[in-house]
Amino acid sequence: MSAGNSELQNQLKKAAATKAADYVKDGMIIGLGSGSTVRMLVDELGRRVQEENLQFTGVSTSISTAEQARSLGIKIVDLDAVNAIDLTIDGADQVDRNFNGIKGGGGNLLWEKIVAVNSKKLIWVVDESKVVNQIGAFPLAVDVEPFGSGHILKQFSNAGFNPVVRIGNDGQLFKTDSNNIILDLHLHKIDDPGKLAETLTNIVGVIEHGLFLGMVNEVVVGKQAGPEILVNSKKR
Ligand SMILES: O=C[C@H](O)[C@H](O)[C@H](O)COP(=O)(O)O
């Protein structure tokens, strides 16, 4: 699932990703997010490793990012092999002006959230179409244990959450890197993200949800006039 991939959107994603790559310095431990914007970031970091001898250690939020990074010569270690991550750079599907975001369009929200909470600083790279007044137009991914998930599906339907079981590009049931399934909630708008997060967290069988509320320190926004950095003053 993706918010869109027009040529302009890809240019803006790339501008944001390239700007965010400047934050990575020698000796740092860097969390690498997932998705198409992070793919561009990892390409740029790989270029710097090869051409500028940049030396950093990466911790990946997905198998696919780890594979891409390693193929470019970036050192990737397990999260448990480091004490803390200096900085994580990740993508997002939507973010509002209170720094509440939706993630999980690629199904990587669980590892992304685990890496985020173990990071000293979190930056998102997005194009300007993803900065919104109210989140929720993008479907909210919920990572669910497959066992008994039919009952969670019913519970979500009864609550009016319009859940859809995610199917992969291969036409098969989508499975996360942890072998869980994703239920996408088509909510259209989320009036109270905190309350929804609490509701979802309290359901047995829900492993994690794609609401990342007030967690991000900075958002690098790719705009036609040039990248803009939104700073979350509450996280300074
Ligand atoms: O599970 C996927 C992640 O949360 C992505 O970071 C998010 O969906 C943004 O992806 P993209 O950069 O492809 O729009």
The ligand as an SDF file (V2000), in Angstrom:
LIG
                    3D

 14 13  0  0  0  0  0  0  0  0999 V2000
    5.3090    0.0430    6.9330 O   0  0  0  0  0  0  0  0  0  0  0  0
    5.7970    0.9590    6.2820 C   0  0  0  0  0  0  0  0  0  0  0  0
    6.2680    2.2060    6.8250 C   0  0  0  0  0  0  0  0  0  0  0  0
    5.6000    2.7020    7.9310 O   0  0  0  0  0  0  0  0  0  0  0  0
    6.6290    3.2870    5.8140 C   0  0  0  0  0  0  0  0  0  0  0  0
    7.6320    4.0490    6.4210 O   0  0  0  0  0  0  0  0  0  0  0  0
    5.4690    4.1720    5.4160 C   0  0  0  0  0  0  0  0  0  0  0  0
    4.4090    3.3800    4.9080 O   0  0  0  0  0  0  0  0  0  0  0  0
    5.8800    5.2250    4.3700 C   0  0  0  0  0  0  0  0  0  0  0  0
    6.2460    4.5780    3.2000 O   0  0  0  0  0  0  0  0  0  0  0  0
    6.5920    5.3390    1.8600 P   0  0  0  0  0  0  0  0  0  0  0  0
    7.8440    6.1040    2.0710 O   0  0  0  0  0  0  0  0  0  0  0  0
    6.7460    4.2400    0.8450 O   0  0  0  0  0  0  0  0  0  0  0  0
    5.4290    6.2240    1.5120 O   0  0  0  0  0  0  0  0  0  0  0  0
  1  2  2  0
  2  3  1  0
  3  4  1  0
  3  5  1  0
  5  6  1  0
  5  7  1  0
  7  8  1  0
  7  9  1  0
  9 10  1  0
 10 11  1  0
 11 12  2  0
 11 13  1  0
 11 14  1  0
M  END
$$$$
